Amino acid sequence: MKVKIADIVDFLPSFSFRARLPACENGAVKIIQMKNIKQNGEIDWNRVVRVPSESHYEKYFLQTGDVLFLGRGERNVASVIGNDFPMVMTASYFTAMRLVDKHVLPEYLVFFLNHSKVQMKLYRKVSGTTVSMIPANELAQLSINIPPLKIQHQIAEIGKLQCVAEGLESKIQEKRRILIERKIYEIIK
């Protein structure tokens, strides 16, 4: 079944911080920023800024299973809120989506949005000259094929394994680089 993304998600509001985030080590609210999104789309929760809670933040809180799309800048990557943090929100340069169709897994939507063919389609929709941006309305009109849940689970699992493999390959390359530099330094010192 092929549908538009707008048919399966609600687009969520995001809070626009007018100034630098008022970081607070014991803050109750976690704010996901660009720098918290790894290359493979995972969220680096260890570096997420915490801010004090304010009552007007509540309507911006995300839930487990919400999908984030980083539509600004050079890296346009999707992520899923996989941890159950009660008070998490994003900076305004993310497009946050909540699935309304229970026949679609958030991990499948993330895999779809991060797929190279979809990324090429989205790249053609980029606007902006200084900072490239994929508008939410372009994302909403994107067509997605919805396979049965069992297939979605399998695709999402393959996506996770692919991310693990890429992470391991990256670590191997870094270790190889360090080893070669050490050996060369021993020769030239």
N, C-alpha and C positions, 0 to 999 in steps of 0.2 A: 504494500500500500504506500503510495507516494503522497506526501502532504507538505504544506509550507510550515516552516518553523513557527510562524505566528499561530498556527492551528493547534500546536501542542504545548506551547509555553505561555506564561504571563511574563511580561517584561516588568521588572521591579525597579522602583525608584532608587537612586543612589544619592548620597549626601555629598554636597560640594563644600569642602573645607576651604574657607576663604584665606586662611593663613596656615603657617606651619602647624603640623599636628601637635597638640599639647600632650606630648608623651608623658606617661606616668607608669612607673614600673609595676605598681599594684593596680593599675586601671582595670576595670571590669570589662571594657569593650575592646575587642581586637579589630584593628583596621588593616585590611589586606591592600597592599600597594603593589605597583609594578615590580618593585625589587623583590617582592615575596614570591613571584612566580618563576619557577625554574624553567629551564629550556624545554623540558618535556611536559610542562603544564602543571606539574605538582606544585602544591603550595608549601613554601618553607615556613612552617608554623613557628620555628624557633626565632625567626627574625621579625615577626609581625609586631607592629607597634601597638601598645595598649594606651588607651586614653580613659579618663574618668567618664563614668556614665552620666548621660543627661537625658531627661525625659523625652525630648524631641527626637532622639536617635531611634526610638523603638520601631518606628515604621520602616526603618532601613535595615533591620536585622535580618540576616540570612538564616536559612535552615539547612540541615543535612539534606543533600541531594540537589540543592540549588546549583545551577551551572553559571560560571563566570566566563565572559569572553573579553579578553583584553583587545580592544579594537583600536587602540591608539599606539603609535610608534611603529617600530620596525618588526617587532614580534607580535603577531596576532595569534594568540593561543587560548585554548579553552581549558578550564579546570572545573572540578566538581568539589563542592564542600562535602568532604567525606567524614569529617569529625563532628561530633555533636557538641559544638560550642554554643552556649546559650546566647551570647551577645557578640556577633561578628557582623561587620559591615565592610563595604569596599569604598575606595575612593571613586570619584565620579567618572574616571576614565574607563571603568569596566561597564560592560553591559551584563546585568544580572538577570537570570531567567529561572522561573520556577515551572517545572513540568506540571501540566494540568491533565495530560493524557497518561493514565496509569499503565498503558501498554508500551511505554517508552522508558528505557532505563537512562538515568542521567549519564552514566559512564559510556553508554552507546552514543548519546548526543555529543559528548566530549570527543570521543574517538572520531565521529563523523566530522566535527568542526575542525579537528586537528589534522585530518587526512590531507595529503599533499594536493590532491585534485580539487578538493573543496577550498583549500587555501589559495590555489591559483584563481578560482572563480571569485573569491572574496577580494583578492588583490586587484582585480579589474574594477572593483566597486570603490576603491579607495578614493577619498576626497581629501582636500587640504594640501597646501604647498609646503608649509614649514614643518608641520607635524601631520603625518599621514593618519587617516582615521577611516574606519569602516563604520558607517552610520547604522544604528540599530534597525532602521526601516529596511536597509539592504539585507541585513541578517534575517529579519522577519520574513522576507520574500523568498529566501533560499528554500529550495525543495529538498526534502529528505525522504529516502525510502525507509519504511518501518518494517523490518522483518519480524517474525515471531520472537517472543521473549527469550526462548531457548537460544536462538541464533544470536540475539543481542548480547546475552550473557557470554557466549563463546567469543564473539568479536571483542567485547570489552576485556575479557581475560587475555586474549591475544595482544591487545593494546597494552595492557599492564606488563605482560612479559616482554614485549618489545621495548618498553621504557626501561625495565630492569636491565635488559641486554645492552641497551645503549649506554646506560649509566656505568655498567661494568667495563664496556669497551673504552669509555672515556677515562676511567680510572687506570686501566691498563696502559693506555697511551701516555697518560701523565707520569706513571711510574717508569715507563720506558724512557721518556724524555729526561727525567731526573737521573736515571742510571747512566744514560749516554753522556749527559753533561758532567757527571762526576768522573766518569772514565776519561773524558777528554781533559778535564781540569787536572787530573792526576798526571797526565802525559805532559801538559804544557806548564805546570807550575815550577 
